Amino acid sequence: MKQTDTMTVLPPDLARDEQLSEMDQTASELGVALLEPPAAPQSASAKAAPEKKRSGRLSEAKRFKIFSGEANKALAEEVCKFVGVPLGETRMQRFSDGEVYFQLLENVRGADVFVIQPTCFPVDQHIMELLIMIDALKRASAARITVVIPYYGYARQDRKDRPRVAISSKLVADLLTTAGANRALLVDLHAAQIQGFFNIPVDHLFASPVLVGYFRDLHLPSLTVVSPDAGGVERARFFAKKLDVPLAIVDKRRTDINVTEVMNVIGDVRGRTCLILDDIIDTGGTLVKTVDALLAQGAGKVYACASHPVLSGPAIERIAASRLTELVVTNTIPLREEAKQVAKIKVLSIAGLLGRAIESIHMETSVSTLFN
C-alpha cells in the first residue's frame, strides 16, 4: 500500500501563534525571555537609533544635592546630616583683589540642587557668592536650582519710604532670578509681601515652631507676648495664639536709620513676664529701649526672641548690659565670637525645619504643614 504524506494547513493567525509558542518553549529552555516577536527588517536609512533608558541604579543623591556658600556652612552641614545627603563638594577662592572664584567639584547634570546661603554680613560679598554659585549650577545643567536663604539681606528696603530711594529687596530678587534660580526658600521675611518681588515660586518658612516649642517648655508664669512695633503685630499675634497667652504692643517711632524712640506700651504688662518677639535684631537699640519701657510699666521679667541675630555695631555690648533676662535666637546667621561669650544669648537650630522643607520641595509635597 502506497504511503501518503499528510500536511495540515493552518490558518495564518493560528500558524503564527503556534510558531511563537515553539519559540517561547525554546527560549525558555535556553533561559531567555522572549518578549516580542522579531520585527520585520528595515532598511538602513529607516533604522532608528536604540533608545537609552535611564539606569535603574540611579541613586537619590544623584538627583538631590545640597551645596553651601561660605556664609553659614555649619548650618548647611546640619541640614545635610538631617536629610542624610552629603554636602556637595565645591571650591570657593578669591583673587588678590577680592574677586570670587567658584567651581563645582562634582557632577550636577539633571540634579535637583539646593543652595544654602544666608546673605548676612558681609552682605554684598555673600550675595555675590550666591549669584556666582547659581550661575555655575545653571551652566553645569542642573535640572532645578532652589536658593535656600535663611536670612534675606536688604529685606528692610522693601518700599519707598522716602523720596528718591531704591527698593533694594526687589533688586536682589531680580538678580537671583536672572542668575538662574528656579525657586526660593526663605525664612521669616521682614515683610511677607517681599514674596511678590520674585517671578519664581517662593516658599516662606517661619522659625516660630522652633521658638514656640522652646518657650512652651519653659512654662513661664503670667506670660505676655510683646510686639516691638506695629509692623510685627501679625507675627506676635500668631506666636501668642500658639502659646495661648495675651498680646501687647509697643508703639515706637523711628527717627533715623537704626535710631528709634519708644513712645508707649499698649496693653497690660504689670506684674507679668514679657516675651518680646521680633524678626531681626540689628544694633539692639530697639530691643533695649523696649525692655526698659516694659520694666517701667511694671513688668516682672523680660525675655526676647528673634529669628535673625544680625547683632551689628554695639548690639552685643547693649544686650550684655541690658536688663534682659534672656535673648533666644536661631542659627539663620552664625553668631560672632563676641556674642557667643554672652551668657544671656541662646541659639536654637532650624536645621530640622529647613531639612523637612527641602525634602518636601524635592518630593513635591506640601510645605504648609511645617507652619504648625
C-alpha positions in Angstrom: 0.0 0.0 0.0 1.3 3.4 -1.0 2.1 5.6 1.9 0.8 9.2 1.6 2.2 12.2 3.4 -0.4 14.4 5.1 0.1 18.0 6.0 -2.3 20.1 8.0 -2.7 23.6 6.7 -3.4 26.1 9.5 -5.0 29.5 9.2 -2.3 32.2 9.1 -3.0 33.6 12.6 -3.1 30.2 14.2 0.1 29.2 12.4 1.8 32.3 13.7 0.7 31.6 17.3 1.9 28.0 17.1 5.3 29.2 15.8 5.6 31.8 18.6 4.6 29.0 21.1 7.5 26.9 19.9 9.9 29.8 20.0 8.8 30.6 23.6 9.5 27.0 24.6 12.9 27.0 23.0 13.7 30.3 24.7 12.5 29.0 28.0 14.9 26.1 27.7 17.7 28.5 27.0 16.8 30.7 29.9 15.9 33.7 27.8 12.7 35.6 28.0 11.1 36.2 24.6 9.1 39.4 25.0 8.1 40.3 21.4 8.2 38.6 18.0 11.1 39.7 15.8 10.2 42.8 13.9 10.3 42.9 10.1 13.6 44.0 8.8 14.0 47.7 7.9 16.3 49.5 5.6 19.4 51.1 6.9 18.0 54.5 6.4 14.8 53.7 8.3 16.5 52.2 11.3 16.1 54.4 14.5 18.9 54.7 17.0 18.3 52.5 20.0 16.7 54.4 22.9 18.9 54.8 26.0 16.9 54.1 29.2 17.8 55.7 32.5 19.6 53.3 34.7 17.6 51.8 37.5 20.6 52.2 39.8 20.4 56.0 39.7 20.8 57.0 43.3 18.7 59.5 45.2 21.9 61.5 45.8 22.4 61.9 42.1 19.0 63.7 41.8 19.1 65.6 45.1 22.2 67.6 46.1 22.9 70.4 48.6 25.6 73.0 48.3 26.7 75.8 50.5 28.5 79.1 50.2 30.8 80.5 52.9 28.1 82.4 54.8 26.9 79.7 57.1 28.4 76.4 56.3 27.8 75.0 59.8 24.0 75.3 59.2 24.3 73.6 55.8 26.2 70.7 57.3 23.4 70.3 60.0 20.8 70.3 57.3 22.7 67.7 55.3 23.0 65.5 58.4 19.3 65.8 58.9 18.3 64.7 55.4 21.1 62.2 55.0 22.7 63.8 52.0 26.4 64.7 51.9 27.3 68.4 51.4 28.3 69.0 47.8 32.0 69.4 47.1 33.0 72.9 45.8 36.0 75.2 45.6 35.5 78.8 46.7 38.5 81.0 46.4 39.3 84.7 45.9 41.7 86.6 43.8 44.0 89.1 45.4 41.6 91.9 44.6 38.7 90.1 46.2 37.1 88.7 43.1 35.2 85.4 43.7 36.3 82.2 42.0 33.9 79.2 42.3 34.0 75.7 40.9 31.8 72.7 41.4 33.8 69.5 42.1 31.0 67.0 41.2 28.5 66.3 38.5 25.1 68.0 38.9 23.6 67.3 35.4 19.9 66.6 35.8 20.1 67.0 39.6 17.6 68.8 41.9 20.0 71.2 43.6 19.6 73.3 46.8 22.0 76.1 47.6 22.1 77.3 51.3 23.4 80.8 51.7 22.1 83.5 54.1 23.0 87.0 52.8 24.4 88.2 56.2 27.5 90.2 56.9 29.3 91.0 54.7 26.0 91.2 52.8 27.2 92.2 49.4 30.0 89.6 49.4 27.7 86.8 50.3 25.1 87.9 47.7 27.8 87.9 45.0 28.9 84.4 46.1 25.3 83.2 45.8 24.8 84.6 42.3 28.1 83.1 41.0 27.1 79.7 42.5 23.7 79.8 40.8 25.3 80.7 37.5 27.8 77.8 37.8 25.0 75.3 38.6 22.9 76.6 35.7 25.9 76.2 33.3 26.5 72.7 34.7 23.0 71.7 33.6 21.3 71.3 37.0 17.7 70.4 36.5 16.4 72.8 39.1 18.1 75.3 41.4 16.5 76.2 44.7 18.1 79.0 46.7 17.7 78.5 50.4 18.2 81.9 52.1 17.7 81.6 55.8 18.3 85.4 56.1 17.3 87.6 53.2 19.5 90.7 53.1 18.1 94.0 52.0 14.6 92.9 53.2 14.2 96.1 55.2 14.3 98.2 52.0 11.0 96.9 50.6 9.3 100.2 49.7 9.9 103.8 49.0 9.5 105.3 52.5 11.4 108.4 51.4 11.8 110.3 48.1 14.4 109.0 45.6 15.4 105.8 47.4 15.8 102.3 45.9 13.6 99.3 46.6 16.6 97.1 47.1 14.8 93.9 48.1 13.2 93.8 44.7 16.5 94.3 43.0 18.1 91.4 44.9 15.1 89.2 43.9 15.6 90.1 40.3 19.3 89.3 40.5 18.6 85.9 41.9 16.1 85.1 39.1 18.4 86.4 36.4 21.3 84.3 37.7 19.2 81.2 37.1 17.4 80.4 40.4 14.2 78.4 39.7 12.8 78.5 43.2 13.4 80.2 46.6 13.1 79.0 50.2 13.1 82.0 52.6 12.8 82.2 56.4 11.0 85.0 58.3 11.0 87.8 55.8 10.9 91.3 57.3 7.7 91.8 55.2 5.7 88.9 53.8 4.9 90.8 50.6 8.5 90.5 49.5 7.4 87.1 48.1 5.7 89.1 45.4 9.0 90.6 44.3 10.1 87.2 42.9 9.0 85.9 39.5 9.7 82.3 40.6 7.9 80.2 43.2 8.7 81.1 46.8 8.3 79.1 50.0 8.2 81.3 53.1 9.0 79.5 56.3 8.7 80.8 59.9 11.1 80.0 62.7 8.2 80.3 65.2 7.7 76.5 65.5 11.2 76.2 66.9 10.9 79.2 69.2 7.4 78.4 70.4 8.5 74.9 71.4 11.3 76.3 73.5 9.2 78.8 75.4 6.4 76.4 75.9 8.8 74.1 77.7 10.0 76.9 80.0 6.4 77.2 81.4 6.9 81.0 82.2 4.3 82.3 84.6 1.8 85.0 83.5 3.4 85.3 80.1 2.5 88.1 77.6 3.9 88.2 74.1 5.0 91.7 73.0 5.4 93.1 69.5 8.1 95.8 69.5 6.3 97.7 66.7 3.1 97.8 64.7 4.7 96.0 61.8 5.3 92.9 63.8 1.8 92.6 65.3 0.7 89.8 62.9 3.9 87.8 63.8 3.4 88.3 67.5 -0.3 87.5 67.4 0.4 84.1 65.8 3.0 83.5 68.5 0.7 84.5 71.3 -2.1 82.2 69.8 0.2 79.2 69.8 1.2 79.8 73.4 -2.4 80.8 74.4 -1.3 84.0 76.1 -2.2 87.7 75.8 -0.6 90.2 73.4 0.8 93.7 74.0 2.2 96.2 71.5 5.0 98.8 71.9 4.3 102.0 69.9 7.7 103.2 68.6 8.8 106.0 66.3 11.9 105.6 64.1 13.7 108.9 63.9 16.6 107.8 61.6 18.2 104.6 60.3 19.0 102.3 63.3 17.6 105.0 65.6 14.2 104.5 67.4 12.3 106.2 70.1 9.9 104.2 72.2 6.6 106.0 72.8 4.3 103.9 75.0 3.1 100.4 75.7 -0.3 99.2 74.5 -1.6 96.5 76.8 -1.3 95.5 80.5 2.1 94.1 81.3 2.2 94.9 85.1 3.4 92.0 87.1 3.7 89.8 84.0 6.6 88.0 82.3 7.0 89.6 78.9 8.4 88.0 75.7 9.5 90.4 73.0 9.2 88.9 69.6 11.0 90.3 66.5 12.4 89.0 63.2 15.7 90.9 63.2 17.9 92.2 66.0 20.4 94.5 64.4 22.1 97.2 66.6 19.9 96.2 69.6 18.7 99.8 70.2 15.0 99.0 69.7 15.3 95.9 71.9 17.0 97.6 74.8 14.5 100.6 74.8 11.6 98.1 74.6 12.9 96.2 77.6 13.2 99.5 79.6 9.7 100.6 78.6 8.2 97.3 79.7 10.0 97.3 83.0 8.9 100.9 83.6 5.3 99.7 83.1 5.8 97.2 85.9 6.7 94.0 84.0 8.4 91.3 86.1 11.0 89.7 83.8 11.6 90.4 80.1 12.7 87.7 77.6 13.2 88.3 73.9 13.5 86.1 70.8 14.3 86.7 67.2 14.9 84.7 64.0 17.9 86.6 62.7 20.7 87.7 65.1 22.3 90.3 62.9 23.9 91.9 66.0 25.9 94.6 64.3 27.7 97.7 65.8 27.2 98.0 69.6 24.5 95.3 69.7 26.4 92.8 71.8 27.5 95.3 74.4 24.0 96.7 74.7 22.4 93.3 75.2 25.1 92.3 77.7 24.5 95.4 79.7 20.7 95.4 79.5 18.1 94.2 82.0 17.0 91.5 79.6 16.7 88.1 81.2 17.4 86.0 78.1 17.6 86.5 74.3 16.8 83.5 72.2 17.8 83.5 68.5 18.1 80.9 65.7 21.1 80.0 63.6 20.0 81.5 60.4 23.0 83.7 60.8 26.2 82.5 62.5 26.9 84.3 65.8 30.0 86.4 66.1 32.6 85.1 68.6 31.8 88.0 71.0 28.2 87.1 71.0 29.0 83.5 71.9 30.6 84.8 75.1 27.4 86.5 76.3 25.6 84.0 78.7 22.1 85.5 78.1 22.2 84.8 74.4 20.9 81.3 73.5 20.9 79.8 69.9 18.3 77.3 68.6 18.9 75.4 65.4 16.4 75.5 62.5 18.3 72.8 60.6 15.4 70.3 61.0 12.9 72.8 59.8 14.9 73.6 56.7 15.7 69.9 56.1 12.0 69.0 56.2 11.2 71.9 53.8 13.9 70.8 51.4 12.6 67.2 51.4 9.0 68.4 50.8 10.1 70.6 47.9 12.1 67.7 46.4 9.3 65.2 46.8 6.7 67.8 45.6 4.7 67.5 48.8 3.1 70.3 50.9 5.3 72.7 52.8 2.5 74.3 54.7 2.4 71.5 57.3 5.7 72.9 58.6 3.9 76.1 59.8 2.5 74.0 62.7 
